[in-house]
Amino acid sequence: MLDKRFIRENPDAVKDAVRVKGIDLDVDELLDLDRDSRKLQHELDEAQARKKSSSKEFARADEGRRAELRAEHETLDTHLRTLREQLAETNEKLQGLLLLTPPSHGRTPRSGPTNPRT
């Protein structure tokens, strides 16, 4: 399996390797899923930061503001749940495609006299 960063930085080389080895893998789809995964993770991180900030404000707020913040928390919780589900689904698909990538020759341990993994 290849590293996601390597695939992002060398898509043409990966496409060539997939073609030469006869692997049924759409590298562009893999790259799209990787981009989606990173975007969703960023959105999730931002939403979690907003909730944390809102929670700190809640501790200092008066009763009227707390009611508003409770409603915001419910909305944020729903949004966070949705983002987590989307991220899990995207990562599952991405992982399935990553498992199809050919091994990297320069990074895979070789068997032989210097490597007892034979």
N, C-alpha and C positions, 0 to 999 in steps of 0.2 A: 504494500500500500504506500502510496506517495503522500508526502506532506502537502497540506492545503496551500501553504505559502509557495512551495515549489511549483505547484500546478498553476497558481495565479501568476507567478513570475515567468513561467515557461510553457504557456498553453500550446504553442505550436510543436514543441518537442514532445509534449505529452500526447498530442493528437497523432503525431507520427509514430510514437511507440505503440499506441493503442491500435493504429492501423496495421503496423508491421506484425504485431503479435496476434492480430485477428480477434481482438477483444471487442465485444458489442457494448460500447460505452460512448455516450454523447458527452464529450468534454465540455461543450458549451452549456449544457443543462447542469452539469456539475458546478461550473463557474457561476451560473445564475443562482443555484441553491446556496452556494457559499456566500455570494453577495447578499442574498435574502437573509441568511442566517446572521451575518454580521450586522445588518441593518436592524433586524428584530432584537438582537442582543443589545444594541445601542439604545433602541426605544425602551426596552425593558429596564436598562440601567437608569435612564432618565426618569422613567415613571417611578421607579423605586426611590430615587433621590427626591422627587417631588413629594412622595408620601412621607418620607422621613422628615423633610422640612416642615410639612404640614403637621406632622405629629408633634414636633417641637413647638410650633405655633399654638397648637391645641392646648398644651400645658399652660401657656401664658394667657390664653384668651378668656374673655368673659363668656357668660352663658349664651348670649345671643350669637356670638362668633363661633362658639363650639357647635351649635346646631348646624351652622353653615358648613363647618369643617367636617362634621359627621357625614353630611350628604356628599361632600367632595370625596371623602374616604371611600364611601360605598362605590362611587363611580370609578375611582382609581383602582379599587380592589377588583372590580369587574374587568377593567382594562388590563390590569396585571395578569389576571387569570387567562384572558384571551391571548395576550402576548406569550405567556408561558406555553400555552397549548400550541400556538402557531410555531413557536421556536422548537418545541419538542418534535413536532411533525416534520418540520423542515430539516432538522438535524438528523432525524431518523432516515429520511430520504437521502440526504447528503452522505451519511455514513455508508449506506448501501452502495452508493456509486463509488465512494472512495475505496471500498473493499474490492472493486473491480479493477482499480488502477494497477498497472504492472509494477513489480518491485523495482526500486531504484538500484541499478547495478553498483553505483559508487557508495551506496549506504548499506547494502545488505551484507551481512557476514558471509564470508565464503568458507566452505569446508575445505579441509586439506591439512597438511602437516602443521601449519601455524595456527589452525583453529580446530580444536578438538570436538567441535559440534557435529562431526560426521556420524 
